[in-house]
Amino acid sequence: MAHRKRRTEKKSSRTAGFNCMYRAASFLSVNPYYHSNDHIAPELLPRFLLLLVKNRLINFHWGFFPKGIYEYIVARTKYIDTLCETSINSGVDQIAVVGAGFDSRSIRFTEKHRSIRIFELDTIYTQAEKIEQFRRRNIAITDNVIFVPIDFNNESLQEKLVTCGFNRNKESLFILEGIIMYLDKAAVSKLFTALYELSKSGSKVVFDYIYASVLRRENKYYGEKNIYRKVNIVNESWTFGLEDGEVEEYLKQFGFTLMENMNAEDLEKKYFTDTEGNRLARINGTHCVAYAVRW
C-alpha cells in the first residue's frame, strides 16, 4: 500500500492555522480570563477571517470546534509565555521553538528583549508560509531570529541547530508546543535525546502531550471524541502519546527532571477559576502541559 503523505509533508499545517486563529481571538477578547498577549496573531489571519473573529461572528463553542480546545490554547499560550518571560529574566538568552507553526514568540519577545536569540524550527512548507505572511504584513524580523527548516522524522536536530549558530554551552529554553503528538515514538525519543545533547545543565524544556489512551480511542476525557476526529480529517493525525502518570519517568531516561505537569483540571484552576473558586470554563481533557529541567 502506498504511503499516504501527511498534509505537512506537502503543505502548510492546517492545525497551526487554527491555533493562530484561537490566539488571535484570545488577544482580541475583552474577557480577562480569555485575553492573552499574542498581538501578532491577528495580523497573520486572512482579512475576512480577522473580521469574523474581531466581530465575534465565530463561536468556538459551536459543534464544529472540539470542546474546550479554544480554552486549552488560551491556557497553553499564557503558561508558555510566562515561562519564556521568567526564563529570560533568569538569564536564558537562547530559545529554540521546535515545531513553531504560526507562533509569534520570536517577534514578541525580541521586541522586548533585544539580546535574546530565537531559533524557529518547522517543516519547510509551514515555515515558508509563515515567513511570507510576515513579509506581506510588514512584520519586521530581526537578525536574532533564525529560521531552521527541518523534517523532524528524518533530519538531525543537533546538526540543523548547531549549523545555524545554536550554542550548546549556553543555558537554553526549548519550546515544543503542539509537536510531539504528531511524531512517531522513535522520533520523539530522538528529539529529547537531541535536546539533552544540545543543552547545558539547568536548561529548560516545555512541551504539551496527549494521553496514549486517546490514540486507543478510549474516550475518557472531555472533548476527546470530536478532537480526535478533527485532526484525522485534516490529515494531521496524532501518533504519539504518554500514559497518565508516565511523564516523569519518561523524561528521566533522557536526563530531564519534571518540574510541573498541568492537566486540564490544573489549567482550569489556574486560568479559568474566579476568586470565589467558581470554574468559568472547561478545557479539553486530552492534553497536558509539562515543564522540565535538564540535570
Phi and psi restraints in degrees (value plus and minus 20) as a CYANA .aco file:
   2 ALA   PHI     -87.7   -47.7
   2 ALA   PSI     122.5   162.5
   3 HIS   PHI     -89.5   -49.5
   3 HIS   PSI     108.8   148.8
   4 ARG   PHI    -106.2   -66.2
   4 ARG   PSI      93.6   133.6
   5 LYS   PHI     -86.3   -46.3
   5 LYS   PSI     117.1   157.1
   6 ARG   PHI     -88.0   -48.0
   6 ARG   PSI     135.1   175.1
   7 ARG   PHI     -74.6   -34.6
   7 ARG   PSI     -60.2   -20.2
   8 THR   PHI     -90.3   -50.3
   8 THR   PSI     -29.8    10.2
   9 GLU   PHI    -101.5   -61.5
   9 GLU   PSI     -28.6    11.4
  10 LYS   PHI    -162.7  -122.7
  10 LYS   PSI     -31.9     8.1
  11 LYS   PHI    -163.8  -123.8
  11 LYS   PSI     149.1   189.1
  12 SER   PHI     -84.9   -44.9
  12 SER   PSI     125.9   165.9
  13 SER   PHI     -84.9   -44.9
  13 SER   PSI     108.7   148.7
  14 ARG   PHI     -97.1   -57.1
  14 ARG   PSI     -55.1   -15.1
  15 THR   PHI     -86.6   -46.6
  15 THR   PSI     -52.7   -12.7
  16 ALA   PHI     -82.7   -42.7
  16 ALA   PSI     -56.7   -16.7
  17 GLY   PHI     -86.4   -46.4
  17 GLY   PSI     -61.2   -21.2
  18 PHE   PHI     -82.8   -42.8
  18 PHE   PSI     -62.7   -22.7
  19 ASN   PHI     -81.4   -41.4
  19 ASN   PSI     -57.9   -17.9
  20 CYS   PHI     -83.1   -43.1
  20 CYS   PSI     -60.6   -20.6
  21 MET   PHI     -84.0   -44.0
  21 MET   PSI     -62.7   -22.7
  22 TYR   PHI     -82.1   -42.1
  22 TYR   PSI     -62.7   -22.7
  23 ARG   PHI     -88.0   -48.0
  23 ARG   PSI     -55.6   -15.6
  24 ALA   PHI     -83.8   -43.8
  24 ALA   PSI     -65.6   -25.6
  25 ALA   PHI     -82.3   -42.3
  25 ALA   PSI     -57.5   -17.5
  26 SER   PHI     -84.1   -44.1
  26 SER   PSI     -64.4   -24.4
  27 PHE   PHI     -83.2   -43.2
  27 PHE   PSI     -57.1   -17.1
  28 LEU   PHI    -100.7   -60.7
  28 LEU   PSI     -30.2     9.8
  29 SER   PHI     -91.8   -51.8
  29 SER   PSI     119.7   159.7
  30 VAL   PHI    -112.7   -72.7
  30 VAL   PSI     -26.6    13.4
  31 ASN   PHI     -97.3   -57.3
  31 ASN   PSI      98.2   138.2
  32 PRO   PHI     -81.0   -41.0
  32 PRO   PSI     -45.4    -5.4
  33 TYR   PHI     -95.0   -55.0
  33 TYR   PSI     -46.3    -6.3
  34 TYR   PHI    -118.6   -78.6
  34 TYR   PSI     -40.8    -0.8
  35 HIS   PHI     -92.1   -52.1
  35 HIS   PSI     111.0   151.0
  36 SER   PHI    -152.9  -112.9
  36 SER   PSI     159.1   199.1
  37 ASN   PHI    -122.9   -82.9
  37 ASN   PSI      -1.3    38.7
  38 ASP   PHI    -101.8   -61.8
  38 ASP   PSI      62.0   102.0
  39 HIS   PHI     -95.7   -55.7
  39 HIS   PSI     -30.6     9.4
  40 ILE   PHI    -102.0   -62.0
  40 ILE   PSI     -53.1   -13.1
  41 ALA   PHI     -73.1   -33.1
  41 ALA   PSI     -64.3   -24.3
  42 PRO   PHI     -81.2   -41.2
  42 PRO   PSI     -51.1   -11.1
  43 GLU   PHI     -90.9   -50.9
  43 GLU   PSI     -41.3    -1.3
  44 LEU   PHI    -107.7   -67.7
  44 LEU   PSI     -32.1     7.9
  45 LEU   PHI     -96.8   -56.8
  45 LEU   PSI     126.8   166.8
  46 PRO   PHI     -76.6   -36.6
  46 PRO   PSI     126.0   166.0
  47 ARG   PHI     -79.0   -39.0
  47 ARG   PSI     -59.9   -19.9
  48 PHE   PHI     -86.1   -46.1
  48 PHE   PSI     -57.3   -17.3
  49 LEU   PHI     -90.5   -50.5
  49 LEU   PSI     -58.7   -18.7
  50 LEU   PHI     -80.6   -40.6
  50 LEU   PSI     -60.4   -20.4
  51 LEU   PHI     -81.4   -41.4
  51 LEU   PSI     -63.6   -23.6
  52 LEU   PHI     -84.0   -44.0
  52 LEU   PSI     -64.2   -24.2
  53 VAL   PHI     -87.8   -47.8
  53 VAL   PSI     -63.9   -23.9
  54 LYS   PHI     -83.6   -43.6
  54 LYS   PSI     -56.0   -16.0
  55 ASN   PHI    -115.4   -75.4
  55 ASN   PSI      -7.7    32.3
  56 ARG   PHI      36.5    76.5
  56 ARG   PSI      20.0    60.0
  57 LEU   PHI    -111.2   -71.2
  57 LEU   PSI     -21.7    18.3
  58 ILE   PHI    -135.3   -95.3
  58 ILE   PSI     108.3   148.3
  59 ASN   PHI    -129.4   -89.4
  59 ASN   PSI      93.9   133.9
  60 PHE   PHI     -93.5   -53.5
  60 PHE   PSI     -17.4    22.6
  61 HIS   PHI    -121.5   -81.5
  61 HIS   PSI     -15.9    24.1
  62 TRP   PHI     -83.0   -43.0
  62 TRP   PSI     136.5   176.5
  63 GLY   PHI     -81.2   -41.2
  63 GLY   PSI     -42.5    -2.5
  64 PHE   PHI     -82.6   -42.6
  64 PHE   PSI     -53.7   -13.7
  65 PHE   PHI    -112.4   -72.4
  65 PHE   PSI     116.4   156.4
  66 PRO   PHI     -77.5   -37.5
  66 PRO   PSI     118.0   158.0
  67 LYS   PHI     -79.6   -39.6
  67 LYS   PSI     110.2   150.2
  68 GLY   PHI      54.3    94.3
  68 GLY   PSI     -15.2    24.8
  69 ILE   PHI     -97.4   -57.4
  69 ILE   PSI     -54.2   -14.2
  70 TYR   PHI     -80.0   -40.0
  70 TYR   PSI     -66.6   -26.6
  71 GLU   PHI     -82.6   -42.6
  71 GLU   PSI     -56.0   -16.0
  72 TYR   PHI     -84.9   -44.9
  72 TYR   PSI     -64.6   -24.6
  73 ILE   PHI     -83.0   -43.0
  73 ILE   PSI     -60.0   -20.0
  74 VAL   PHI     -79.4   -39.4
  74 VAL   PSI     -70.2   -30.2
  75 ALA   PHI     -84.3   -44.3
  75 ALA   PSI     -63.9   -23.9
  76 ARG   PHI     -82.6   -42.6
  76 ARG   PSI     -62.1   -22.1
  77 THR   PHI     -81.0   -41.0
  77 THR   PSI     -66.9   -26.9
  78 LYS   PHI     -83.6   -43.6
  78 LYS   PSI     -63.0   -23.0
  79 TYR   PHI     -82.0   -42.0
  79 TYR   PSI     -68.7   -28.7
  80 ILE   PHI     -91.1   -51.1
  80 ILE   PSI     -56.9   -16.9
  81 ASP   PHI     -78.9   -38.9
  81 ASP   PSI     -63.8   -23.8
  82 THR   PHI     -83.8   -43.8
  82 THR   PSI     -62.5   -22.5
  83 LEU   PHI     -84.6   -44.6
  83 LEU   PSI     -58.1   -18.1
  84 CYS   PHI     -79.0   -39.0
  84 CYS   PSI     -69.1   -29.1
  85 GLU   PHI     -82.6   -42.6
  85 GLU   PSI     -67.0   -27.0
  86 THR   PHI     -87.7   -47.7
  86 THR   PSI     -54.3   -14.3
  87 SER   PHI     -86.9   -46.9
  87 SER   PSI     -63.5   -23.5
  88 ILE   PHI     -84.5   -44.5
  88 ILE   PSI     -62.6   -22.6
  89 ASN   PHI     -86.0   -46.0
  89 ASN   PSI     -44.0    -4.0
  90 SER   PHI    -113.3   -73.3
  90 SER   PSI     -16.0    24.0
  91 GLY   PHI      99.4   139.4
  91 GLY   PSI     -28.2    11.8
  92 VAL   PHI     -89.1   -49.1
  92 VAL   PSI     107.1   147.1
  93 ASP   PHI    -145.2  -105.2
  93 ASP   PSI      -1.7    38.3
  94 GLN   PHI    -165.0  -125.0
  94 GLN   PSI     101.5   141.5
  95 ILE   PHI    -146.7  -106.7
  95 ILE   PSI     116.0   156.0
  96 ALA   PHI    -135.9   -95.9
  96 ALA   PSI     100.5   140.5
  97 VAL   PHI    -119.9   -79.9
  97 VAL   PSI      86.0   126.0
  98 VAL   PHI    -116.1   -76.1
  98 VAL   PSI      95.3   135.3
  99 GLY   PHI      58.0    98.0
  99 GLY   PSI      35.4    75.4
 100 ALA   PHI     -89.1   -49.1
 100 ALA   PSI     -47.7    -7.7
 101 GLY   PHI      35.7    75.7
 101 GLY   PSI    -154.4  -114.4
 102 PHE   PHI    -123.7   -83.7
 102 PHE   PSI       3.6    43.6
 103 ASP   PHI     -79.8   -39.8
 103 ASP   PSI     123.8   163.8
 104 SER   PHI    -134.9   -94.9
 104 SER   PSI      -4.0    36.0
 105 ARG   PHI     -82.5   -42.5
 105 ARG   PSI     -49.9    -9.9
 106 SER   PHI     -82.4   -42.4
 106 SER   PSI     -50.1   -10.1
 107 ILE   PHI    -105.7   -65.7
 107 ILE   PSI     -69.2   -29.2
 108 ARG   PHI     -83.7   -43.7
 108 ARG   PSI     -60.7   -20.7
 109 PHE   PHI    -104.4   -64.4
 109 PHE   PSI     -45.2    -5.2
 110 THR   PHI     -98.2   -58.2
 110 THR   PSI     -40.0     0.0
 111 GLU   PHI     -82.0   -42.0
 111 GLU   PSI     -59.4   -19.4
 112 LYS   PHI    -113.6   -73.6
 112 LYS   PSI     -55.8   -15.8
 113 HIS   PHI    -136.8   -96.8
 113 HIS   PSI      74.3   114.3
 114 ARG   PHI     -88.6   -48.6
 114 ARG   PSI     -42.8    -2.8
 115 SER   PHI    -110.0   -70.0
 115 SER   PSI     -32.0     8.0
 116 ILE   PHI     -89.9   -49.9
 116 ILE   PSI     120.5   160.5
 117 ARG   PHI    -128.8   -88.8
 117 ARG   PSI     110.5   150.5
 118 ILE   PHI    -144.0  -104.0
 118 ILE   PSI     104.6   144.6
 119 PHE   PHI    -123.4   -83.4
 119 PHE   PSI     104.2   144.2
 120 GLU   PHI    -126.4   -86.4
 120 GLU   PSI     103.2   143.2
 121 LEU   PHI    -136.2   -96.2
 121 LEU   PSI     110.9   150.9
 122 ASP   PHI    -184.5  -144.5
 122 ASP   PSI     153.6   193.6
 123 THR   PHI     -83.3   -43.3
 123 THR   PSI     133.2   173.2
 124 ILE   PHI     -80.8   -40.8
 124 ILE   PSI     -54.9   -14.9
 125 TYR   PHI     -92.6   -52.6
 125 TYR   PSI     -66.7   -26.7
 126 THR   PHI     -85.0   -45.0
 126 THR   PSI     -62.9   -22.9
 127 GLN   PHI     -85.7   -45.7
 127 GLN   PSI     -61.8   -21.8
 128 ALA   PHI     -83.3   -43.3
 128 ALA   PSI     -60.4   -20.4
 129 GLU   PHI     -84.8   -44.8
 129 GLU   PSI     -59.6   -19.6
 130 LYS   PHI     -84.9   -44.9
 130 LYS   PSI     -67.4   -27.4
 131 ILE   PHI     -81.4   -41.4
 131 ILE   PSI     -58.6   -18.6
 132 GLU   PHI     -84.7   -44.7
 132 GLU   PSI     -60.2   -20.2
 133 GLN   PHI     -85.5   -45.5
 133 GLN   PSI     -58.9   -18.9
 134 PHE   PHI     -78.6   -38.6
 134 PHE   PSI     -64.4   -24.4
 135 ARG   PHI     -83.9   -43.9
 135 ARG   PSI     -65.4   -25.4
 136 ARG   PHI     -84.8   -44.8
 136 ARG   PSI     -53.8   -13.8
 137 ARG   PHI    -110.9   -70.9
 137 ARG   PSI     -16.0    24.0
 138 ASN   PHI      36.6    76.6
 138 ASN   PSI      19.7    59.7
 139 ILE   PHI    -109.0   -69.0
 139 ILE   PSI      95.2   135.2
 140 ALA   PHI     -89.1   -49.1
 140 ALA   PSI     114.5   154.5
 141 ILE   PHI    -132.2   -92.2
 141 ILE   PSI      97.9   137.9
 142 THR   PHI    -100.5   -60.5
 142 THR   PSI     146.0   186.0
 143 ASP   PHI     -86.8   -46.8
 143 ASP   PSI     -39.2     0.8
 144 ASN   PHI    -108.2   -68.2
 144 ASN   PSI      -8.3    31.7
 145 VAL   PHI    -127.2   -87.2
 145 VAL   PSI     100.9   140.9
 146 ILE   PHI    -137.5   -97.5
 146 ILE   PSI     101.0   141.0
 147 PHE   PHI    -113.0   -73.0
 147 PHE   PSI     109.3   149.3
 148 VAL   PHI    -147.0  -107.0
 148 VAL   PSI      80.8   120.8
 149 PRO   PHI     -91.9   -51.9
 149 PRO   PSI     120.0   160.0
 150 ILE   PHI    -174.8  -134.8
 150 ILE   PSI     127.8   167.8
 151 ASP   PHI    -119.6   -79.6
 151 ASP   PSI      84.3   124.3
 152 PHE   PHI     -82.8   -42.8
 152 PHE   PSI     -49.8    -9.8
 153 ASN   PHI    -100.6   -60.6
 153 ASN   PSI     -40.9    -0.9
 154 ASN   PHI    -148.2  -108.2
 154 ASN   PSI     -29.8    10.2
 155 GLU   PHI    -135.7   -95.7
 155 GLU   PSI     136.8   176.8
 156 SER   PHI    -103.7   -63.7
 156 SER   PSI      99.7   139.7
 157 LEU   PHI     -83.5   -43.5
 157 LEU   PSI     -62.5   -22.5
 158 GLN   PHI     -77.9   -37.9
 158 GLN   PSI     -70.2   -30.2
 159 GLU   PHI     -81.9   -41.9
 159 GLU   PSI     -63.6   -23.6
 160 LYS   PHI     -81.3   -41.3
 160 LYS   PSI     -69.3   -29.3
 161 LEU   PHI     -89.1   -49.1
 161 LEU   PSI     -66.9   -26.9
 162 VAL   PHI     -82.9   -42.9
 162 VAL   PSI     -59.7   -19.7
 163 THR   PHI     -80.5   -40.5
 163 THR   PSI     -51.7   -11.7
 164 CYS   PHI    -111.4   -71.4
 164 CYS   PSI     -12.4    27.6
 165 GLY   PHI      82.4   122.4
 165 GLY   PSI     -11.3    28.7
 166 PHE   PHI     -88.7   -48.7
 166 PHE   PSI     112.4   152.4
 167 ASN   PHI    -120.9   -80.9
 167 ASN   PSI      88.7   128.7
 168 ARG   PHI     -92.9   -52.9
 168 ARG   PSI     -27.1    12.9
 169 ASN   PHI    -114.1   -74.1
 169 ASN   PSI     -16.1    23.9
 170 LYS   PHI    -124.5   -84.5
 170 LYS   PSI     127.3   167.3
 171 GLU   PHI     -86.9   -46.9
 171 GLU   PSI     110.0   150.0
 172 SER   PHI    -150.8  -110.8
 172 SER   PSI     143.9   183.9
 173 LEU   PHI    -140.2  -100.2
 173 LEU   PSI     108.8   148.8
 174 PHE   PHI    -130.5   -90.5
 174 PHE   PSI     108.4   148.4
 175 ILE   PHI    -131.2   -91.2
 175 ILE   PSI      98.2   138.2
 176 LEU   PHI    -138.2   -98.2
 176 LEU   PSI      59.9    99.9
 177 GLU   PHI    -120.5   -80.5
 177 GLU   PSI      94.7   134.7
 178 GLY   PHI      44.7    84.7
 178 GLY   PSI      22.1    62.1
 179 ILE   PHI    -145.7  -105.7
 179 ILE   PSI     -67.2   -27.2
 180 ILE   PHI     -90.3   -50.3
 180 ILE   PSI     -43.7    -3.7
 181 MET   PHI     -89.6   -49.6
 181 MET   PSI     -33.4     6.6
 182 TYR   PHI    -117.3   -77.3
 182 TYR   PSI     -22.3    17.7
 183 LEU   PHI    -120.4   -80.4
 183 LEU   PSI     143.1   183.1
 184 ASP   PHI    -105.5   -65.5
 184 ASP   PSI     149.1   189.1
 185 LYS   PHI     -77.5   -37.5
 185 LYS   PSI     -63.7   -23.7
 186 ALA   PHI     -84.4   -44.4
 186 ALA   PSI     -58.5   -18.5
 187 ALA   PHI     -88.3   -48.3
 187 ALA   PSI     -55.8   -15.8
 188 VAL   PHI     -87.1   -47.1
 188 VAL   PSI     -63.8   -23.8
 189 SER   PHI     -80.4   -40.4
 189 SER   PSI     -63.4   -23.4
 190 LYS   PHI     -82.6   -42.6
 190 LYS   PSI     -57.1   -17.1
 191 LEU   PHI     -86.1   -46.1
 191 LEU   PSI     -69.5   -29.5
 192 PHE   PHI     -87.7   -47.7
 192 PHE   PSI     -53.5   -13.5
 193 THR   PHI     -82.0   -42.0
 193 THR   PSI     -62.1   -22.1
 194 ALA   PHI     -83.7   -43.7
 194 ALA   PSI     -60.7   -20.7
 195 LEU   PHI     -83.0   -43.0
 195 LEU   PSI     -59.5   -19.5
 196 TYR   PHI     -83.3   -43.3
 196 TYR   PSI     -66.4   -26.4
 197 GLU   PHI     -90.3   -50.3
 197 GLU   PSI     -43.3    -3.3
 198 LEU   PHI    -108.1   -68.1
 198 LEU   PSI     -28.5    11.5
 199 SER   PHI    -146.1  -106.1
 199 SER   PSI     140.6   180.6
 200 LYS   PHI    -118.1   -78.1
 200 LYS   PSI     147.4   187.4
 201 SER   PHI     -76.4   -36.4
 201 SER   PSI     117.6   157.6
 202 GLY   PHI      76.3   116.3
 202 GLY   PSI     -30.3     9.7
 203 SER   PHI     -87.3   -47.3
 203 SER   PSI     134.0   174.0
 204 LYS   PHI    -138.0   -98.0
 204 LYS   PSI     131.6   171.6
 205 VAL   PHI    -155.5  -115.5
 205 VAL   PSI     114.1   154.1
 206 VAL   PHI    -143.8  -103.8
 206 VAL   PSI     114.8   154.8
 207 PHE   PHI    -173.2  -133.2
 207 PHE   PSI     140.2   180.2
 208 ASP   PHI    -138.2   -98.2
 208 ASP   PSI     137.4   177.4
 209 TYR   PHI    -169.3  -129.3
 209 TYR   PSI     143.5   183.5
 210 ILE   PHI    -127.3   -87.3
 210 ILE   PSI     140.0   180.0
 211 TYR   PHI     -94.0   -54.0
 211 TYR   PSI     122.3   162.3
 212 ALA   PHI     -80.7   -40.7
 212 ALA   PSI     -49.4    -9.4
 213 SER   PHI     -83.7   -43.7
 213 SER   PSI     -44.0    -4.0
 214 VAL   PHI     -85.7   -45.7
 214 VAL   PSI     -58.7   -18.7
 215 LEU   PHI     -86.5   -46.5
 215 LEU   PSI     -46.3    -6.3
 216 ARG   PHI    -107.5   -67.5
 216 ARG   PSI     -19.6    20.4
 217 ARG   PHI      39.1    79.1
 217 ARG   PSI      24.2    64.2
 218 GLU   PHI    -100.1   -60.1
 218 GLU   PSI     -33.8     6.2
 219 ASN   PHI      32.4    72.4
 219 ASN   PSI      32.3    72.3
 220 LYS   PHI    -112.0   -72.0
 220 LYS   PSI     -39.1     0.9
 221 TYR   PHI    -138.0   -98.0
 221 TYR   PSI     134.3   174.3
 222 TYR   PHI     -78.0   -38.0
 222 TYR   PSI     105.5   145.5
 223 GLY   PHI      59.7    99.7
 223 GLY   PSI     -13.6    26.4
 224 GLU   PHI     -86.6   -46.6
 224 GLU   PSI     -67.0   -27.0
 225 LYS   PHI     -81.3   -41.3
 225 LYS   PSI     -65.7   -25.7
 226 ASN   PHI     -89.1   -49.1
 226 ASN   PSI     -61.1   -21.1
 227 ILE   PHI     -89.3   -49.3
 227 ILE   PSI     -57.0   -17.0
 228 TYR   PHI     -81.8   -41.8
 228 TYR   PSI     -61.4   -21.4
 229 ARG   PHI     -85.2   -45.2
 229 ARG   PSI     -59.5   -19.5
 230 LYS   PHI     -85.5   -45.5
 230 LYS   PSI     -65.0   -25.0
 231 VAL   PHI     -87.0   -47.0
 231 VAL   PSI     -47.7    -7.7
 232 ASN   PHI     -96.3   -56.3
 232 ASN   PSI     -54.2   -14.2
 233 ILE   PHI     -80.8   -40.8
 233 ILE   PSI     -60.1   -20.1
 234 VAL   PHI    -107.7   -67.7
 234 VAL   PSI      -9.4    30.6
 235 ASN   PHI      38.9    78.9
 235 ASN   PSI      20.8    60.8
 236 GLU   PHI    -151.5  -111.5
 236 GLU   PSI      39.0    79.0
 237 SER   PHI     -89.8   -49.8
 237 SER   PSI     133.3   173.3
 238 TRP   PHI    -101.3   -61.3
 238 TRP   PSI     123.0   163.0
 239 THR   PHI    -152.8  -112.8
 239 THR   PSI     -25.9    14.1
 240 PHE   PHI    -159.5  -119.5
 240 PHE   PSI     116.8   156.8
 241 GLY   PHI    -170.1  -130.1
 241 GLY   PSI     144.9   184.9
 242 LEU   PHI    -135.6   -95.6
 242 LEU   PSI     125.2   165.2
 243 GLU   PHI     -88.2   -48.2
 243 GLU   PSI     132.7   172.7
 244 ASP   PHI     -78.4   -38.4
 244 ASP   PSI     103.6   143.6
 245 GLY   PHI      68.2   108.2
 245 GLY   PSI     -18.0    22.0
 246 GLU   PHI    -110.0   -70.0
 246 GLU   PSI     -40.2    -0.2
 247 VAL   PHI     -80.0   -40.0
 247 VAL   PSI     -58.9   -18.9
 248 GLU   PHI     -82.6   -42.6
 248 GLU   PSI     -69.2   -29.2
 249 GLU   PHI     -87.4   -47.4
 249 GLU   PSI     -54.7   -14.7
 250 TYR   PHI     -81.1   -41.1
 250 TYR   PSI     -64.7   -24.7
 251 LEU   PHI     -88.4   -48.4
 251 LEU   PSI     -53.6   -13.6
 252 LYS   PHI     -77.9   -37.9
 252 LYS   PSI     -57.8   -17.8
 253 GLN   PHI     -86.5   -46.5
 253 GLN   PSI     -36.2     3.8
 254 PHE   PHI    -125.9   -85.9
 254 PHE   PSI     -15.9    24.1
 255 GLY   PHI      70.0   110.0
 255 GLY   PSI       2.8    42.8
 256 PHE   PHI    -138.8   -98.8
 256 PHE   PSI     122.6   162.6
 257 THR   PHI    -124.3   -84.3
 257 THR   PSI     104.6   144.6
 258 LEU   PHI     -88.0   -48.0
 258 LEU   PSI     107.2   147.2
 259 MET   PHI    -121.8   -81.8
 259 MET   PSI     -55.5   -15.5
 260 GLU   PHI    -177.3  -137.3
 260 GLU   PSI     120.1   160.1
 261 ASN   PHI    -152.3  -112.3
 261 ASN   PSI      94.5   134.5
 262 MET   PHI    -128.5   -88.5
 262 MET   PSI      91.4   131.4
 263 ASN   PHI    -108.7   -68.7
 263 ASN   PSI    -196.1  -156.1
 264 ALA   PHI     -79.4   -39.4
 264 ALA   PSI     -62.1   -22.1
 265 GLU   PHI     -83.5   -43.5
 265 GLU   PSI     -61.9   -21.9
 266 ASP   PHI     -81.4   -41.4
 266 ASP   PSI     -63.5   -23.5
 267 LEU   PHI     -87.3   -47.3
 267 LEU   PSI     -57.2   -17.2
 268 GLU   PHI     -81.8   -41.8
 268 GLU   PSI     -63.7   -23.7
 269 LYS   PHI     -83.8   -43.8
 269 LYS   PSI     -58.3   -18.3
 270 LYS   PHI     -96.8   -56.8
 270 LYS   PSI     -58.8   -18.8
 271 TYR   PHI    -136.3   -96.3
 271 TYR   PSI     -39.7     0.3
 272 PHE   PHI    -148.7  -108.7
 272 PHE   PSI      14.8    54.8
 273 THR   PHI    -145.5  -105.5
 273 THR   PSI     109.6   149.6
 274 ASP   PHI    -101.4   -61.4
 274 ASP   PSI     159.3   199.3
 275 THR   PHI     -85.9   -45.9
 275 THR   PSI     -37.3     2.7
 276 GLU   PHI    -115.5   -75.5
 276 GLU   PSI     -16.0    24.0
 277 GLY   PHI      66.9   106.9
 277 GLY   PSI      -8.6    31.4
 278 ASN   PHI    -103.7   -63.7
 278 ASN   PSI     109.7   149.7
 279 ARG   PHI     -97.4   -57.4
 279 ARG   PSI     104.3   144.3
 280 LEU   PHI    -117.0   -77.0
 280 LEU   PSI     -35.5     4.5
 281 ALA   PHI    -179.4  -139.4
 281 ALA   PSI     139.2   179.2
 282 ARG   PHI    -128.0   -88.0
 282 ARG   PSI     126.3   166.3
 283 ILE   PHI    -129.9   -89.9
 283 ILE   PSI     120.6   160.6
 284 ASN   PHI     -72.8   -32.8
 284 ASN   PSI     108.3   148.3
 285 GLY   PHI    -105.9   -65.9
 285 GLY   PSI     -17.8    22.2
 286 THR   PHI     -99.1   -59.1
 286 THR   PSI     -39.9     0.1
 287 HIS   PHI    -130.7   -90.7
 287 HIS   PSI     135.8   175.8
 288 CYS   PHI    -151.8  -111.8
 288 CYS   PSI     135.4   175.4
 289 VAL   PHI    -135.9   -95.9
 289 VAL   PSI     108.2   148.2
 290 ALA   PHI    -143.2  -103.2
 290 ALA   PSI     128.4   168.4
 291 TYR   PHI    -150.9  -110.9
 291 TYR   PSI     109.3   149.3
 292 ALA   PHI    -158.4  -118.4
 292 ALA   PSI     141.8   181.8
 293 VAL   PHI    -145.6  -105.6
 293 VAL   PSI     119.8   159.8
 294 ARG   PHI     -93.9   -53.9
 294 ARG   PSI     118.3   158.3
